[in-house]
Amino acid sequence: MSLNSILAYVVLLAAAFYVVVDATDPNQLQDFCIATNDPKGALFVNGFFCKNPMEAKPEDFFFSGLDVAGDTVNKVGSNVTTVSVVEFPGLNTLGISLARIDYAPHGGLNPPHTHPRATEVLTVLEGTLYVGFVTSNLPNGENRFFPKVLNKGDVFIFPQGLIHFQFNIGKYPAVALSSLSSQNPGVITIANAVFGASPPISVDVLSKAFQLDEKIVKLLQSKFHMST
Ligand SMILES: *[C@@H]1O[C@H](CO)[C@@H](O)[C@H](O)[C@H]1NC(C)=O
């Protein structure tokens, strides 16, 4: 074999390998997507159906209203105005979304939560936030915490899937802009998911998992259960 044909062979092999490596399933865009043969029941195709590109208009790529603060008069003192593919169909298949987050003065909290499908970049527009995230379980059993105080103009990253929060430690309302690496990042608010699951997770399971008296578990469940 000449050097050239050996080279060609190597390039071909690399190309074939690349095709194999690249032929994975697409990332999921929702919690689950149960297959159906009935087109009437079909809602998602790992995203949404696409509008005919010839019918696209500038408005399809436009969203407005993020200048308006969300109402922070609620139990946690924060409000997330989400702009994902649901609110902004033009984001479909583009792998990105955003949110405006408002925090009440003196302790407005965006409580510990995760985004199962996105890394988040948070930019503080106004105010002072105490933020942080916790790693997944490390080999030594530790979960490392990365806290930071952020001021106007500061940026912090919450890696995909990790538990994180933001807390307003200032005496004025705070505002942040969040950018997320999925058109549908999803949110799991830890306390609500664990203590407010519907139907409730068994008290036996939660009291052992959290090493708490059953009475305390029931109290927590009463606080987070959504009355239907
Ligand atoms: C967030 O703010 C909007 C707009 O003011 C309001 O309709 C909504 O109820 C608020 N959500 C919470 C959880 O307070």
The ligand as an SDF file (V2000), in Angstrom:
LIG
                    3D

 14 14  0  0  0  0  0  0  0  0999 V2000
  -45.6520   36.3040   39.0880 C   0  0  0  0  0  0  0  0  0  0  0  0
  -46.0200   37.5520   38.5580 O   0  0  0  0  0  0  0  0  0  0  0  0
  -47.1200   37.4970   37.6510 C   0  0  0  0  0  0  0  0  0  0  0  0
  -47.2910   38.8740   37.0720 C   0  0  0  0  0  0  0  0  0  0  0  0
  -47.4160   39.8610   38.0850 O   0  0  0  0  0  0  0  0  0  0  0  0
  -48.3510   37.0010   38.4070 C   0  0  0  0  0  0  0  0  0  0  0  0
  -49.4350   36.8800   37.5190 O   0  0  0  0  0  0  0  0  0  0  0  0
  -48.0500   35.6380   39.0270 C   0  0  0  0  0  0  0  0  0  0  0  0
  -49.1310   35.2020   39.8080 O   0  0  0  0  0  0  0  0  0  0  0  0
  -46.8020   35.7230   39.8910 C   0  0  0  0  0  0  0  0  0  0  0  0
  -46.4470   34.3840   40.3540 N   0  0  0  0  0  0  0  0  0  0  0  0
  -46.2270   34.1210   41.6440 C   0  0  0  0  0  0  0  0  0  0  0  0
  -45.8270   32.7090   41.9520 C   0  0  0  0  0  0  0  0  0  0  0  0
  -46.3110   34.9410   42.5270 O   0  0  0  0  0  0  0  0  0  0  0  0
  1  2  1  0
  1 10  1  0
  2  3  1  0
  3  4  1  0
  3  6  1  0
  4  5  1  0
  6  7  1  0
  6  8  1  0
  8  9  1  0
  8 10  1  0
 10 11  1  0
 11 12  1  0
 12 13  1  0
 12 14  2  0
M  END
$$$$
